[in-house]
Amino acid sequence: MESTDIEIRREKVFVPKDMSAREITKKYGICQSTAHASIKRGWFIKNYNRKQIIIDREHFHPPSAYNIARQVFFKNFSRNPVAQNIKEDLIQEAVCLMFMQSGKVKEGATEKYNDRYGWWWTAHNAMLAYLKTWIRQTRYDVELENDIHPMMTNGNRRYSPEFGWINC
């Protein structure tokens, strides 16, 4: 069985003003409301609601990806008690997104913002999104209340899932 890389890219598609919404829906496979908005605007973004996956296996180096993910964690998330509890998940989520975006980071690199800069922000955004989602989904979990919620105090600061860190 052969493994194929699925590549999903977003691209701007310009729509002629003389086409009707029904023709646009049939031609491009978008919903009716998007077709109406694209007539007014003159364009739409293809694959807007899907994650962008641009894999470049030759450019991706796992040991350096894990190294960058650990650095991002210790610089930005190590003081958050909730993040400390799910450290391994955050690092793995960052490396996973770095793999999926390996081709995009390489394409976007310039002299000023090299690929390491791109890796750093890819890892940071993946960890932040995972952490926010995890906090939102476990906000009312009774089993975690005894384990996690006592850790959410830090001096005169309290952590609230609704409001974040609050100084008391």
C-alpha positions as CSV (number, residue, x, y, z in Angstrom):
1,M,0.0,0.0,0.0
2,E,1.4,3.3,-1.1
3,S,1.3,6.3,1.2
4,T,0.2,9.5,-0.5
5,D,0.6,13.0,1.0
6,I,-2.7,14.9,0.9
7,E,-2.1,18.5,0.1
8,I,-4.7,21.1,0.9
9,R,-4.0,24.6,0.0
10,R,-6.0,27.8,0.2
11,E,-6.2,29.9,-2.9
12,K,-8.1,33.0,-4.0
13,V,-10.5,32.3,-6.8
14,F,-11.9,35.3,-8.8
15,V,-15.5,35.0,-9.9
16,P,-16.9,36.7,-13.0
17,K,-19.7,39.2,-12.1
18,D,-22.0,37.8,-14.9
19,M,-22.3,34.3,-13.3
20,S,-25.3,33.6,-11.1
21,A,-25.0,32.1,-7.6
22,R,-26.4,28.8,-8.8
23,E,-23.8,28.5,-11.6
24,I,-21.0,29.3,-9.1
25,T,-22.3,26.7,-6.7
26,K,-22.3,24.0,-9.4
27,K,-18.9,25.0,-10.9
28,Y,-16.9,25.4,-7.7
29,G,-18.9,23.2,-5.2
30,I,-19.5,25.9,-2.6
31,C,-22.7,26.7,-0.7
32,Q,-25.3,29.1,-1.9
33,S,-24.5,31.8,0.8
34,T,-20.8,31.7,-0.1
35,A,-21.7,32.0,-3.8
36,H,-23.8,35.2,-3.1
37,A,-21.0,36.7,-1.0
38,S,-18.4,35.9,-3.7
39,I,-20.6,37.7,-6.4
40,K,-20.6,40.8,-4.3
41,R,-16.9,40.6,-3.4
42,G,-15.7,39.2,-6.8
43,W,-13.7,36.4,-5.2
44,F,-13.7,33.6,-2.6
45,I,-11.1,31.5,-0.8
46,K,-11.0,27.9,-1.9
47,N,-10.7,25.4,1.1
48,Y,-11.2,28.2,3.6
49,N,-12.8,25.9,6.2
50,R,-10.3,23.1,6.0
51,K,-6.9,22.9,7.7
52,Q,-4.0,23.7,5.3
53,I,-1.7,20.7,4.9
54,I,1.5,21.2,2.9
55,I,4.0,18.5,3.8
56,D,7.6,18.6,2.7
57,R,9.3,15.4,4.1
58,E,12.7,16.4,3.0
59,H,12.6,19.8,4.9
60,F,11.1,18.4,8.1
61,H,13.7,17.2,10.7
62,P,11.9,15.6,13.8
63,P,14.7,16.1,16.4
64,S,14.9,19.8,15.7
65,A,11.1,20.0,15.7
66,Y,11.0,18.5,19.2
67,N,13.8,20.8,20.3
68,I,11.9,23.9,19.1
69,A,8.6,22.7,20.6
70,R,10.3,22.2,24.0
71,Q,11.9,25.6,23.8
72,V,8.5,27.2,23.0
73,F,6.9,25.3,25.9
74,F,9.5,26.4,28.5
75,K,9.6,30.0,27.3
76,N,5.8,30.6,27.0
77,F,3.8,27.9,28.8
78,S,6.0,26.6,31.7
79,R,4.5,29.0,34.3
80,N,0.9,27.9,33.5
81,P,-0.1,25.0,35.9
82,V,-2.6,23.6,33.4
83,A,0.0,23.5,30.7
84,Q,2.5,21.9,33.0
85,N,0.0,19.1,33.5
86,I,-0.5,18.4,29.8
87,K,3.1,19.2,28.7
88,E,3.6,16.1,26.5
89,D,0.3,16.7,24.7
90,L,1.2,20.3,23.9
91,I,4.7,19.3,22.6
92,Q,3.2,16.5,20.5
93,E,0.5,18.8,19.1
94,A,3.1,21.4,18.1
95,V,5.3,18.8,16.3
96,C,2.2,17.4,14.5
97,L,1.3,20.9,13.2
98,M,4.9,21.6,12.3
99,F,4.9,18.4,10.2
100,M,1.7,19.4,8.5
101,Q,3.0,22.9,7.8
102,S,6.6,21.9,6.8
103,G,6.2,22.9,3.2
104,K,4.4,26.2,4.0
105,V,7.0,27.3,6.5
106,K,9.8,26.7,4.0
107,E,7.9,28.6,1.3
108,G,7.3,31.6,3.6
109,A,10.9,31.9,4.8
110,T,12.7,35.1,3.9
111,E,16.0,36.7,4.9
112,K,14.4,38.6,7.7
113,Y,12.0,35.8,8.9
114,N,13.8,32.5,8.4
115,D,12.3,29.1,8.7
116,R,13.2,28.8,12.4
117,Y,11.0,31.8,13.0
118,G,8.2,30.1,11.2
119,W,8.7,26.9,13.2
120,W,8.7,28.8,16.4
121,W,5.3,30.5,15.7
122,T,3.8,27.4,14.3
123,A,4.6,25.5,17.5
124,H,3.4,28.5,19.7
125,N,0.1,28.7,17.9
126,A,-0.5,24.9,18.0
127,M,0.2,24.8,21.8
128,L,-2.0,27.9,22.5
129,A,-4.9,26.5,20.5
130,Y,-4.6,23.1,22.1
131,L,-4.4,24.6,25.6
132,K,-7.4,26.9,25.1
133,T,-9.5,24.0,23.7
134,W,-8.4,21.7,26.5
135,I,-9.4,24.2,29.2
136,R,-12.7,24.9,27.5
137,Q,-13.6,21.3,27.2
138,T,-12.6,20.3,30.8
139,R,-14.0,23.3,32.5
140,Y,-16.9,21.4,34.1
141,D,-15.1,18.0,34.4
142,V,-15.7,16.8,38.0
143,E,-12.9,14.1,37.9
144,L,-10.3,16.7,37.1
145,E,-11.5,19.2,39.8
146,N,-9.4,17.6,42.6
147,D,-6.3,17.2,40.5
148,I,-6.1,20.3,38.3
149,H,-8.0,23.0,40.1
150,P,-5.8,23.1,43.3
151,M,-2.8,23.6,41.0
152,M,-4.5,26.7,39.4
153,T,-3.5,28.9,42.3
154,N,-0.2,30.8,42.1
155,G,0.4,33.3,45.0
156,N,-2.2,36.0,44.8
157,R,-3.3,34.9,41.3
158,R,-6.2,32.5,40.6
159,Y,-6.9,30.8,37.4
160,S,-10.4,30.8,36.1
161,P,-11.3,28.8,32.9
162,E,-13.7,31.6,32.0
163,F,-11.5,34.6,32.6
164,G,-7.9,33.3,32.7
165,W,-5.5,34.5,35.3
166,I,-7.0,36.9,37.9
167,N,-5.1,38.9,40.5
168,C,-6.9,38.7,43.8
